[in-house]
Amino acid sequence: MPPMSTWTLPPGVEIEAPLCAAAERILTREALQFVANLQRRFEPERQRRLAARREVQARLERGWTPDFLHETRGIRAAHWRVAPLARDLERRLVEITGPVERKMVINALNSGADTFMADFEDSNSPTWRNCIEGQLNLCDAVRRTISFQQPDGGKRYELAPHTATLIVRPRGWHLDEAHVRVDGRPVSASLFDFGLYFFHNARELVARGSGPYFYLPKMESHLEARLWNDVFLAAQAELALPRGTIRATVLIETILAAFEMDEILYELREHSSGLNCGRWDYIFSFIKKFSSRADFVLPDRWRVTMAEHFLRSYSTLLIRTCHRRGAHAMGGMAAFIPIKSDPERNAAALAKVAADKRREAEDGHDGTWVAHPGLVATARAEFERVLAQRPHQLERLREDVEVRAADLLRVPAGAITEAGLRSNVRIGVQYLAAWLAGSGCVPLEDLMEDAATAEISRAQVWQWLRHGARLEDGRALDAAFVARVVAEELQTIRAALSEATWRAGHHQNARALFESMLAAPEFPEFLTLPAYRQLLSQGD
């Protein structure tokens, strides 16, 4: 590839990043022009939507309580449906998710799941190399040319004859891609991820009988969904593809979006594939949005299960809303991973996964998420038991479900324990260390942790400190106590690692980031924002 200084870029586009082998195929002049066109057209509205988020947060901190929107009650009352299901998205009993790393893409596509959500967001550390090579990996996957050879000459990975349908999750509206600038400003990470994948693959996917399918994260209002719909219309027009070629499933993973499910589906109705219960981010959002409220303090993370009233209400409301509109209602993530070293613990973990998926299927969900290929069969068995040969259960309208604002806002009871505090610290620090090292999907303590679960860990500790929470045994949880726990848990982490691994890791930087977020007087909106700045300072 030519040196960066001689690389022909579209006018107004700058790239501030090291060269990598994937860039020659991905960052073509035409692809960058496509992204630049989207950025110039939609960046002003993106900034308005982000400003609106800040205004809503300020209202929440003044005591405002969200409710279903009065001004859109006509949309909720009217009879309308989203576009018909895409042929290869009709059956979505089991969806597997994971980062866009090459071997993981192959394994996920071969996993036996119905679909694979290739993730540029919560399970991807957005180093320049990860983002660009991830795009190349997906290009090769779409064309079925992807393969991976173990560096030591060991196992070779290739696609099976039948693979999962590919869905891509770009990063959220709040994130920038700092390595690419358009007219002097960083490009939206959402538009960068979406634009490159769509430009390189949309026509190829259609020619192969599929289409460009997406998961949309972190939205807080139907106006943010409208922005995505406008992006879809512009992108399809520029590549001369029919309206509705794109299909998108929205993750309902913020408490505010739960009040606008109908409206979000309505805005995307030409392109909608349904809604998903993004349960971990939803819990994080519940903490974040009410971080200034002492009456919204949550107990230990492991106690906040889908059996809690506020989460069960959100889940069943999503099913009713989607099925009324002819859209899929997708269940949440099973974060457990197989425990090969301990058959007894592994059996217990699989039993928990089975019970969770049984609840989802019996409630009326059309499919669910898993984080590991080893869970596909367990999840599928529970859904097939309920659905039999049906591809979905859209006919279950759940008209018995009545959810009010108070149901979505009911705070679960439960204890805060030292064990819960220590677990949050260990997970938060270890996840951040892995993220800074370039891994966004990390197995920790028998769970697959990503940014969403790490967000809960650090958010809970901040919330407990802010409101002077007490542990189950009556001890006050203050800054000195938490600092001691952080120091002790870091020593525990270090003791489990070799000296070489410790020296090569990022645990000290992770600890500094974790402690800085805990000490912040105002709740830090996303851990990935300061962590991304750290990545950039490392040259990643």
C-alpha positions in Angstrom: 0.0 0.0 0.0 1.3 3.5 -0.8 2.5 5.7 2.1 -0.2 7.7 3.8 1.2 10.9 2.4 0.5 9.7 -1.2 -2.8 8.0 -0.5 -5.5 9.7 -2.6 -8.3 10.7 -0.3 -11.5 12.5 -1.1 -11.5 16.2 -0.5 -11.9 17.1 3.2 -11.1 13.6 4.4 -8.1 13.0 6.7 -6.9 9.7 8.2 -4.7 9.9 11.2 -3.8 6.3 11.8 -1.0 3.8 11.1 -1.2 1.7 7.9 -2.5 -1.8 8.1 -2.9 -4.5 5.5 -6.7 -4.4 5.5 -6.9 -0.7 4.8 -6.0 -1.0 1.1 -9.2 -3.0 0.4 -11.5 -1.2 2.9 -10.5 2.5 2.8 -10.9 3.0 -0.9 -11.5 6.5 -2.2 -15.0 5.6 -3.2 -15.9 4.0 0.2 -14.5 7.0 2.1 -16.4 9.4 -0.2 -19.6 7.4 0.7 -18.9 7.8 4.4 -18.0 11.5 4.0 -21.3 12.1 2.2 -23.2 10.5 5.1 -21.2 12.4 7.7 -21.8 15.8 6.0 -25.5 15.2 5.7 -26.3 13.7 9.1 -23.7 14.9 11.5 -25.6 18.1 12.4 -28.7 16.0 13.4 -26.5 13.6 15.3 -25.2 16.5 17.4 -28.7 17.7 18.0 -29.8 14.3 19.2 -26.8 14.1 21.6 -27.6 17.6 22.9 -31.2 16.4 23.5 -29.8 13.5 25.6 -28.0 16.0 27.8 -31.1 18.1 28.2 -33.2 15.0 29.2 -30.5 14.0 31.7 -30.6 17.5 33.2 -34.4 17.1 33.6 -34.0 13.8 35.3 -31.6 15.2 37.7 -34.1 18.0 38.6 -36.6 15.2 39.5 -38.5 14.6 36.3 -39.9 11.1 35.9 -40.3 9.7 32.3 -43.6 8.4 31.0 -45.1 7.4 27.7 -45.2 10.3 25.3 -48.4 12.3 25.2 -47.6 13.8 21.8 -47.2 10.4 20.1 -50.2 8.7 21.6 -51.8 8.6 18.1 -49.0 6.4 16.8 -49.5 4.0 19.8 -53.2 3.9 19.2 -53.2 3.5 15.4 -53.2 0.2 13.5 -50.0 -0.2 11.4 -47.4 -2.8 10.8 -43.7 -2.9 9.9 -42.5 -4.3 6.6 -42.9 -8.1 6.0 -40.1 -10.2 7.4 -37.0 -10.7 5.3 -36.8 -14.4 4.1 -33.6 -15.2 5.8 -34.6 -13.4 9.0 -37.9 -15.2 9.4 -36.5 -17.7 11.9 -34.3 -16.3 14.6 -34.7 -18.7 17.4 -31.0 -18.5 18.4 -28.7 -15.5 17.7 -25.1 -15.6 18.6 -23.1 -12.4 19.2 -19.4 -11.7 19.2 -16.6 -9.4 18.0 -15.4 -9.1 14.4 -12.1 -10.9 15.0 -11.5 -13.3 12.1 -11.6 -16.7 13.9 -14.5 -15.7 16.0 -16.5 -14.6 12.9 -16.0 -18.1 11.3 -16.8 -19.9 14.5 -20.0 -17.9 15.1 -21.2 -18.3 11.5 -20.6 -22.1 11.9 -22.1 -22.3 15.4 -25.5 -23.6 14.4 -27.2 -20.4 15.4 -29.8 -18.9 13.0 -28.1 -15.5 12.9 -24.7 -14.0 13.9 -24.5 -10.4 15.1 -21.0 -9.3 14.3 -20.3 -6.6 16.8 -18.3 -3.4 16.3 -19.7 -2.1 19.6 -19.8 -3.6 23.1 -17.7 -6.7 22.4 -15.1 -4.9 20.3 -12.3 -2.8 21.6 -12.2 -0.1 18.9 -8.6 -0.1 18.1 -7.9 1.1 14.5 -6.7 -2.4 13.6 -9.8 -4.1 15.1 -12.2 -1.8 13.2 -10.5 -2.0 9.8 -9.6 -5.7 10.0 -13.2 -6.3 11.2 -14.6 -4.7 8.1 -12.3 -6.9 5.9 -13.3 -10.0 7.8 -17.0 -9.3 7.1 -16.3 -8.6 3.4 -14.6 -12.0 3.2 -17.4 -13.6 5.2 -20.1 -12.2 2.9 -18.2 -13.6 -0.1 -17.6 -16.9 1.7 -13.8 -16.6 1.2 -13.0 -16.1 4.8 -10.5 -18.5 6.4 -8.1 -18.5 9.3 -4.9 -20.5 9.9 -3.5 -20.9 13.4 -0.1 -19.2 13.4 1.7 -22.3 14.6 0.4 -24.2 11.5 -2.3 -25.9 13.5 -6.0 -25.9 12.9 -7.5 -24.2 9.8 -10.9 -22.6 10.1 -13.3 -22.3 7.1 -17.0 -21.7 6.6 -19.4 -24.7 6.7 -21.8 -25.2 3.8 -24.6 -23.7 5.9 -24.0 -20.7 8.0 -25.9 -18.2 10.2 -27.4 -15.1 8.6 -25.1 -12.2 9.2 -26.2 -9.1 11.1 -23.9 -6.2 11.9 -23.9 -3.9 14.9 -22.2 -0.5 14.4 -21.1 1.6 17.3 -23.7 3.9 19.0 -24.5 7.5 18.1 -22.4 8.8 21.1 -19.1 7.5 19.7 -16.6 9.1 17.3 -14.1 7.4 15.1 -11.1 9.6 16.0 -8.8 8.3 13.3 -10.9 9.7 10.4 -11.8 13.3 10.1 -14.2 14.9 7.7 -13.9 18.7 7.2 -11.7 18.8 10.3 -14.0 16.9 12.7 -14.0 13.2 13.8 -16.4 11.1 11.9 -19.4 9.5 13.6 -18.4 5.9 14.6 -21.9 4.8 13.7 -21.7 6.2 10.2 -18.2 5.0 9.8 -19.0 1.4 10.7 -22.4 1.3 8.9 -21.1 3.2 5.8 -18.1 1.0 5.2 -20.0 -2.3 5.6 -23.0 -1.1 3.6 -20.8 0.3 0.7 -18.7 -2.8 0.3 -21.4 -5.5 0.9 -24.9 -4.3 0.3 -25.1 -5.2 -3.4 -23.2 -8.5 -2.9 -25.6 -9.5 -0.1 -28.6 -8.8 -2.3 -27.1 -10.8 -5.2 -26.7 -13.7 -2.8 -30.3 -13.6 -1.7 -29.8 -11.9 1.6 -29.4 -8.2 2.5 -27.7 -5.6 4.6 -29.0 -6.3 8.1 -28.2 -4.3 11.2 -28.6 -4.2 15.0 -28.9 -0.6 16.3 -27.6 0.1 19.8 -28.0 2.6 22.7 -30.8 4.7 21.3 -32.8 6.8 23.8 -35.6 8.2 21.6 -37.7 7.6 18.5 -36.0 10.7 17.0 -32.7 8.8 17.1 -34.4 6.0 15.2 -35.7 8.6 12.7 -32.1 9.6 12.2 -31.1 6.0 11.4 -34.0 5.7 9.0 -33.0 8.8 7.2 -29.4 7.4 6.9 -30.8 4.2 5.5 -32.9 6.0 2.9 -29.9 8.1 1.8 -27.5 5.1 1.6 -30.0 3.0 -0.4 -30.5 5.9 -2.8 -26.8 6.4 -3.3 -26.3 2.8 -4.3 -29.5 2.6 -6.3 -31.0 0.0 -4.0 -34.8 -0.2 -3.3 -36.2 1.3 -0.1 -36.5 -1.4 2.5 -33.5 -3.3 1.4 -31.9 -2.6 4.7 -33.4 -4.3 7.8 -32.6 -3.3 11.3 -33.4 -4.6 14.8 -33.2 -2.1 17.6 -31.8 -2.9 21.0 -34.1 -1.6 23.7 -31.2 -1.1 26.1 -32.0 2.2 27.7 -34.8 3.0 30.1 -35.9 6.0 28.0 -36.3 3.9 24.8 -38.6 1.5 26.8 -41.2 4.3 26.8 -41.0 4.7 23.0 -41.0 1.2 21.6 -44.0 1.8 19.3 -42.6 5.1 18.1 -39.2 3.5 17.4 -40.8 0.7 15.3 -42.9 3.3 13.5 -39.9 5.5 12.5 -38.1 2.4 11.1 -41.2 0.6 9.8 -39.9 0.3 6.2 -36.7 -1.2 7.5 -37.6 -2.8 10.8 -36.8 -6.4 11.9 -38.0 -5.9 15.5 -36.7 -5.1 18.9 -34.4 -6.8 21.3 -34.2 -6.9 25.1 -30.6 -5.6 25.6 -30.9 -6.5 29.3 -27.4 -5.7 30.5 -27.2 -2.2 29.0 -30.8 -1.7 30.2 -29.8 -2.3 33.8 -26.8 0.0 33.3 -29.1 2.7 31.8 -31.4 2.4 34.8 -28.5 3.2 37.1 -27.1 5.9 34.9 -30.3 7.8 34.2 -31.3 7.9 37.8 -27.7 8.2 39.2 -28.6 11.3 41.2 -31.6 9.6 42.9 -31.0 7.9 46.2 -34.3 6.0 45.8 -33.0 4.3 42.6 -30.0 2.5 44.2 -29.8 -1.1 43.0 -28.6 -4.2 45.0 -25.8 -6.5 44.0 -25.6 -7.1 40.3 -26.3 -10.8 40.5 -29.6 -10.1 42.4 -31.0 -8.0 39.5 -32.4 -10.8 37.4 -35.1 -10.9 34.7 -37.5 -12.0 37.4 -37.5 -8.5 38.9 -40.7 -6.6 38.2 -39.2 -3.7 36.3 -37.3 -6.1 34.0 -40.2 -8.5 33.5 -42.5 -5.6 32.7 -40.0 -4.3 30.1 -39.6 -7.7 28.5 -43.3 -8.5 28.2 -44.1 -4.9 27.0 -41.6 -5.4 24.2 -43.3 -8.7 23.2 -46.7 -7.1 23.1 -45.5 -4.1 21.2 -43.6 -6.0 18.6 -46.2 -8.6 17.9 -48.9 -6.1 17.5 -46.8 -4.5 14.7 -45.7 -7.8 13.0 -42.1 -7.5 14.3 -39.8 -9.9 16.0 -39.4 -9.6 19.8 -36.0 -10.9 20.6 -34.9 -12.0 24.1 -31.7 -11.1 25.9 -28.2 -12.4 26.3 -27.1 -15.5 28.1 -23.7 -14.4 29.3 -22.7 -17.9 30.8 -19.9 -19.8 29.1 -19.2 -23.5 29.2 -17.0 -24.5 32.2 -15.0 -27.4 30.8 -12.9 -27.9 33.9 -15.8 -28.5 36.2 -18.7 -30.7 35.0 -20.8 -29.9 38.0 -20.5 -26.1 37.7 -21.0 -26.5 34.0 -24.3 -28.4 34.5 -25.5 -25.7 36.9 -24.7 -22.9 34.5 -26.5 -24.7 31.6 -29.5 -25.2 33.8 -29.7 -21.5 34.5 -29.4 -20.8 30.8 -32.2 -23.3 30.0 -34.5 -21.8 32.6 -33.9 -18.2 31.3 -34.6 -19.3 27.7 -37.6 -21.3 28.8 -39.1 -18.1 30.4 -38.4 -16.1 27.2 -40.0 -18.6 24.9 -43.0 -19.2 27.1 -43.5 -15.4 27.5 -43.7 -15.0 23.7 -40.2 -14.0 22.5 -39.3 -15.1 19.0 -35.7 -15.9 19.7 -32.8 -15.2 22.0 -29.1 -14.3 22.3 -26.1 -16.4 23.4 -22.5 -15.4 23.7 -20.9 -18.8 23.1 -21.4 -21.6 20.6 -21.6 -24.0 23.4 -24.9 -22.5 24.5 -26.7 -22.7 21.0 -28.1 -26.2 21.5 -29.4 -25.4 25.0 -31.2 -22.2 23.9 -32.5 -23.8 20.7 -34.0 -26.7 22.7 -36.1 -24.4 24.9 -37.4 -22.4 22.0 -38.2 -25.4 19.8 -40.0 -27.0 22.7 -42.4 -24.0 22.7 -42.5 -23.1 19.0 -42.3 -26.6 17.6 -41.9 -26.2 13.8 -43.0 -22.5 13.8 -40.3 -20.0 12.8 -41.7 -17.4 15.3 -44.7 -16.7 17.5 -45.9 -13.3 16.1 -49.5 -14.6 16.5 -49.1 -14.3 20.3 -50.3 -10.8 20.8 -50.0 -10.7 24.6 -53.0 -8.5 25.0 -53.1 -9.5 28.6 -50.0 -7.4 29.2 -50.6 -4.0 30.8 -47.5 -2.0 31.7 -47.5 1.5 33.2 -44.7 3.8 33.8 -44.6 2.8 37.5 -43.9 -0.8 36.4 -40.9 0.1 34.4 -39.5 2.3 37.2 -40.1 -0.1 40.2 -36.7 -0.4 42.0 -35.8 -3.9 43.0 -35.1 -4.7 46.7 -32.1 -6.5 47.8 -28.8 -6.4 49.7 -25.5 -4.8 48.8 -22.6 -7.0 50.0 -18.9 -6.9 50.2 -18.8 -9.8 47.9 -20.8 -7.9 45.4 -18.6 -4.9 45.7 -15.4 -7.0 45.2 -16.9 -8.8 42.2 -17.7 -5.4 40.6 -14.2 -4.2 41.2 -12.5 -7.3 39.8 -14.7 -7.4 36.7 -14.4 -3.7 36.0 -10.6 -3.6 36.3 -10.0 -6.8 34.4 -12.4 -5.9 31.6 -10.8 -2.5 31.2 -7.3 -4.0 31.1 -8.4 -6.4 28.4 -10.2 -3.6 26.5 -7.0 -1.4 26.6 -5.1 -4.5 25.3 -7.5 -4.7 22.3 -10.0 -7.3 23.5 -13.7 -6.3 24.0 -15.1 -9.7 24.8 -13.6 -11.3 27.9 -14.4 -14.5 29.8 -14.3 -13.7 33.5 -15.6 -15.8 36.4 -17.6 -18.1 34.2 -19.3 -15.3 32.3 -18.6 -13.6 29.0 -18.2 -10.0 29.9 -18.4 -7.1 27.4 -18.7 -3.3 27.8 -22.4 -3.5 29.0 -21.7 -5.8 31.9 -18.5 -3.9 32.8 -20.6 -0.7 32.8 -22.9 -2.2 35.4 -19.9 -3.0 37.6 -18.5 0.5 37.7 -21.9 2.2 37.7 -23.0 0.3 40.8 -19.9 1.2 42.8 -20.3 4.9 41.8 -23.9 4.9 42.7 -23.3 3.2 46.1 -20.6 5.7 46.9 -22.6 8.7 45.8 -25.5 7.8 48.0 -23.6 6.5 51.0 -25.0 3.0 50.7 -24.5 0.5 53.5 -23.5 -3.1 53.2 -25.8 -5.9 54.3 -23.8 -6.1 57.6 -24.3 -2.4 58.3 -20.9 -1.1 57.3 -20.7 2.2 55.5 -19.5 2.1 51.9 -17.2 5.1 51.6 -14.3 6.2 49.4 -11.6 4.9 51.8 -13.3 1.5 52.0 -13.7 1.2 48.2 -10.0 2.3 47.7 -8.9 -0.4 50.0 -11.0 -3.0 48.2 -9.6 -1.9 44.8 -6.0 -2.2 46.0 -6.7 -5.7 47.5 -8.5 -6.9 44.4 -5.7 -5.7 42.2 -3.2 -7.7 44.2 -5.5 -10.7 43.9 -5.5 -10.3 40.1 -1.8 -9.8 40.0 -1.2 -13.0 42.1 -3.1 -15.0 39.5 -0.8 -13.9 36.6 2.8 -14.6 35.7 5.2 -11.7 36.0 5.5 -11.5 32.3 1.8 -11.4 31.7 1.4 -8.7 34.4 4.1 -6.5 32.9 2.6 -6.9 29.4 -0.9 -6.0 30.6 -2.7 -2.8 31.2 -3.9 -3.4 34.8 -2.4 -0.3 36.3 -3.9 1.9 33.6 -7.2 0.1 34.0 -7.2 0.7 37.8 -6.5 4.4 37.2 -9.4 4.6 34.8 -11.7 2.7 37.1 -10.8 4.9 40.1 -11.1 8.1 38.2 -14.6 7.2 37.1 -15.5 6.4 40.7 -14.1 9.7 41.9 -16.0 11.8 39.3 -18.4 14.2 40.9 -20.9 13.7 38.0 -21.6 10.2 36.6 -19.3 9.5 33.6 -21.8 8.7 30.8 -19.9 5.7 29.3 -16.7 4.0 30.4 -15.7 3.6 26.7 -15.3 7.4 26.3 -12.3 7.8 28.7 -11.1 4.4 27.8 -11.1 5.3 24.1 -9.0 8.4 24.9 -6.6 6.0 26.6 -6.5 3.8 23.5 -5.7 6.8 21.4 -2.9 7.8 23.7 -1.4 4.3 23.3 -1.4 4.8 19.6 -4.2 2.3 19.0 
